[in-house]
Amino acid sequence: MRDKQLFFLALPPLLYLFSLTLYPILSNIFLSFFERTYEGSLRWVGLGNYLWFFEKDPYGPLILWNTVFYTVATPVIAVLIATPVALAIKRLGGRWLILVMLPAFIPPVTAAMAWYLMLNPLYGLGYYLMQSGLIKMNPLSTVWTVVLIDVWRAFPTAVLVIYSGLRSVPQTVDEAAMADGVVGIRKFFAVDLPLITPHILTAFVLTALTGFFTFDPIYIGTAQVGPRLLDNLAYYSFEKFASGEFGYAAMLIVLMTAVGTALSLIYMKALTARTFLKMPGVYRLPNREAPAVLHAAVLASALFFVFTPLIWLFLVAVKPPSEIINVPPAILPSRLALDNFIQVFTHGLPFFLMSIYIAAINTTLTIFLATLAAYPMRVHGVGGGYLVAYILYLMTTPTLLYIVPLYLVVRELHVYDTLFALVLTYPIMTLPYSIWILYNFYANFNRQVEEAALADGLSRVKAFAKAVLPLSRGGMSVAGLYAFLFSWGALVFPLAFTSTPYNLSNPLSFSGAQTFSIYIAMLMSPVTLSYGEVAAAGIVSILPPLIYLIAVRKNLEKVWGAR
Amino acid sequence: MLLVKGLRKSFKTFTLSIDELVIPDNTYVVLLGPSGSGKTTLLRLIAGLEKPDAGSIYIDGRDVTRLPVWKRDIGIVFQNYALYPHLTVFDNIAMPLKNKKMPMAEVKRRVVKMAEILGIADQLEKYPHQLSGGQQQRVALARALVKEPKVLLLDEPLSNIDARLRLEVRGFLKDLQRRLGTTVIHVTHDQEEAMAIGDLLVVINNGRVEEVGPPSQLYTSPRSLFVFNFLGLSNVVPAKLLGLGGEERVGFRPEHVALGNGPYVGRVARVEYLGAYKIVEVEYEGQFIKARAPPDFNIAEGQEVRFDVKKDKVVKFA
């Protein structure tokens, strides 16, 4: 009966995950056949929503086109950039990986905001880009800016995946190639590329998913240039949700769920693919070891790309307010000014506190639940391959898909716009990823530790608590990093489930639950537009995940295989 | 001829240091040593997979020290074979030739010829994962030999082979070397394998060459005590114990100890039955001496026994 105890260990997280993901997925389908009337009741319209979108909606074609564009352009560019960068890191040492990975640890809304600040054609570097003729169109109003931000956020993940692929090529195969005289670019195409095909494919699908579900850059961008120009399905469905058209939003979400599921299935196939991409004519490529200088140049360019918007963000944040809105913009501040940070401290405090609360609570909760699920799944095969596949599926599809049904649930429970709404919903966003990290962590776990504890007479649950948990700290800290990062930087859930800032005059009610991401997004809106304050807020938003990242850096690099 | 001169390579806790090593042509050379002795490092230095801190390597009088692996006229077979998993057997073997842009017809002729020599001509369309371990090794051998290298380097080639097949592969490797007339350098830690297959043994210990010579010479009359102990069961005692005078120590093999008769009287401490023979350990004046006896030799632990040592087989060590 011991194995039953294990099943009970995994039960709470799995029950939570299944009820709060399966119900919304099914509920979306149901809702998509209804229309919300003016009075708020639902009216059956059959396929009406679908037909309207494809036949009548004036924005339909544009939105479909933008969605396809983001979904294709992002992975193509990200993988093309990531591959040479991964090669450079393999040559120059895994310690560079963490610097290139930095964009993945910056809240997405901050990343989008930093790019829009930098590209601003009047007050940002965009001014000089347009003056010099390097770019012709206004960078704020083009879909390319959205792709640029997506690539910036996503290419580090592609680098990581491709780098781990390159590392998985046995050293002796590298040496055999050397003995056969296959080196440099020819070796890459003749040996490496075929062997890392699954990794390239994985990187491609993961970045395509980022592109397909792009939300934050459009949210920030729309505030700069006005509605509908940059919209994709994800953003449009959110707009429809926000304006109360639940049936229409659900219909758009069902469409996205279908495409997202397809991409996710391709991703799972890619993970275990046994295909080799073979290029014809590789023996005509040059056969010379690329000089280390070239690799260093590639890495330097990648770091330039990574750091430029962050440096600009910092420069704006420390500018005296009078120097921020100057044409032409000054690049360096005349003096270091803290005015912007003081403003953030006075205006942003309730948002900051709420984000810290929810990030701390949800990280703790997620680590706990993820460990309970991951250990039995990996070491005892609880749930089998289907459960693993479902976790992977949840990991690759965003939480945007659940907002309509969950909003209705949150409202039913009378927790709308409170901390409790966030605590209830955030694990949906963080649990799958953390389970996946721990699931892989336990792959190399020495199971005999648990068996020794059982032999010493401990029950399964006690053995887990006394023998397994203390040895899981490395994996738990990394799972926690991602949980913290997602909780800290979340935008969609707080947008959907909150409407006012944390009410500090009655702090123990924990009501009013807008988070720091919302504060940043609000500062970018045309009404409150304040570039200095938003830049300072951006810097503040980067710090907590960065501190966490530095604290668990060693464990993280082990998970990445960079040391 | 392969010549290694003044070669030094340091790692954190270990230094390989070879003053001079000469490897004649058309010879099966075995680099033998305990694990961590530096034998694989020496192989990798000869291959060019590691760069030496000092010293030179010459192949046929040509200084190859600064040449990359593929310009050294060597072939390597890795311990795990390191076949390209994405290529067929044919393409694996053809890789070094195609890489030199050899005409396709010539590539084909050479690959097929080499595959026939190695007995894998019927496997050319398969992928490595469809082959047995032994077949994979033959593919790796073919890939290394198809370039017709001057020197073939084998890193622990028998360690991934089933114990049953090891004898067979051992014979095959030796035959292959005889047929092709290349120089083979074979790394192993197994002294029995080394003696069985090598024309010349290079015993390495602690980063240095301990002794070089044909197996029979190193087994019967080595200069190095380490080599004497490493190459088989051995007895090493002070010379005085056997009445041979001097302060030095002497070594002799168990098979050179005759039980039942002789000037010495000891007590049987232990008897090990090994099938073809017995090893009897005799305690004599505080020393334990191993003797080899026929399997039906009747003796019990604790019993007294007379024995003799064949004085002409005794090796003296300083």
HADDOCK unambig.tbl for C-alpha pairs under 7 A between the chains (distance, minus, plus):
assign (segid A and resid 172 and name CA) (segid B and resid 78 and name CA) 6.86 0.50 0.50
assign (segid A and resid 172 and name CA) (segid B and resid 82 and name CA) 5.45 0.50 0.50
assign (segid A and resid 173 and name CA) (segid B and resid 82 and name CA) 4.74 0.50 0.50
assign (segid A and resid 173 and name CA) (segid B and resid 83 and name CA) 6.63 0.50 0.50
assign (segid A and resid 173 and name CA) (segid B and resid 84 and name CA) 6.75 0.50 0.50
assign (segid A and resid 176 and name CA) (segid B and resid 82 and name CA) 6.48 0.50 0.50
assign (segid A and resid 178 and name CA) (segid B and resid 69 and name CA) 6.25 0.50 0.50
assign (segid A and resid 178 and name CA) (segid B and resid 70 and name CA) 6.34 0.50 0.50
assign (segid A and resid 179 and name CA) (segid B and resid 69 and name CA) 5.25 0.50 0.50
assign (segid A and resid 179 and name CA) (segid B and resid 70 and name CA) 4.86 0.50 0.50
assign (segid A and resid 179 and name CA) (segid B and resid 75 and name CA) 6.93 0.50 0.50
assign (segid A and resid 180 and name CA) (segid B and resid 70 and name CA) 5.90 0.50 0.50
assign (segid A and resid 180 and name CA) (segid B and resid 95 and name CA) 6.76 0.50 0.50
assign (segid A and resid 180 and name CA) (segid B and resid 96 and name CA) 4.56 0.50 0.50
assign (segid A and resid 181 and name CA) (segid B and resid 70 and name CA) 4.66 0.50 0.50
assign (segid A and resid 181 and name CA) (segid B and resid 96 and name CA) 6.58 0.50 0.50
assign (segid A and resid 181 and name CA) (segid B and resid 99 and name CA) 6.98 0.50 0.50
assign (segid A and resid 182 and name CA) (segid B and resid 99 and name CA) 6.67 0.50 0.50
assign (segid A and resid 194 and name CA) (segid B and resid 86 and name CA) 6.61 0.50 0.50
assign (segid A and resid 195 and name CA) (segid B and resid 86 and name CA) 6.69 0.50 0.50
assign (segid A and resid 276 and name CA) (segid B and resid 86 and name CA) 6.07 0.50 0.50
assign (segid A and resid 283 and name CA) (segid B and resid 99 and name CA) 6.08 0.50 0.50
